[in-house]
Amino acid sequence: MTDSAGQGRGSGLRLLLTHALLILVCLVILLPLLWVLRVSLLPPSLSYSTDLSAPLSLVNFESLFSGRFPRSYLNSLVVATGSVLLALPFAAATGYAFARFTTGGAVARFSVLATQMLPPVVIALPIFQMFQTLDLSNTLTGLILAYAALNLPFLTWILMGFFKGIPVDLEWAAMTDGATAWGAFWRVVLPVSLPGLAAAGVLGFILAWNEFLFALILSGPNTATIPVALAALQTSNGIQIGDVAAGVVLAVLPLMIASRFIQRFIVEGLTLGSVK
């Protein structure tokens, strides 16, 4: 009885310490985000105040929407969505070819992965010159093409893992029933891999949404995206910290909404991609 009671108290203490540690970690992660939200709701004169009873205001959001920020917000939505819709079909086809037919062998697969190891600044100047020649600078079309090309190797590598996790017997069964290889891919593989495609699409959207370097060199005042618009809030009078905080809150909002609605697909996709 004594030993059982002691073991019960020890187990309860470990459980309590585990929960306390998890709460502490959550606070460390959430506190900066909550503080940014608080700063975004304070008047500019109180942006650096630590007084938790300071009055809240929407003046920072009003200031943002009176400038170019709404246009930049729309630009980011168009560019991020367009780049994913453009890159995902090519990534799916290439990833499937690598997974099922080992097209190009290990060299081709490594070459696709190796492109992600290049620092973006290395290819910034060639891309800028090429887009200038093609008259694609300062256009949303140019940004969509650039982001689609930049994210294509990453999405290909992810989807290759997803396709490897799908049993090849499903395709053989479809082809036994008279489907062609393309028909099996279209009618069997793609529906089964929807969680993986959703996960890859969300990751590609996030990468395009947060990208700064190419948006800076390829866009202009009318085609600037959110990262460029936030960087422009640094003026000769200093950083407009209230406007920056409000912009950050608005910038993370679509990512939180997208992650919330397709969280199940992301988890299923990442799990599928880990099965070998």
Beta strands, then each sheet from edge to edge (+ up, - down):
strand 1: 234-235
strand 2: 238-239
sheet 1: 1+ 2-
end
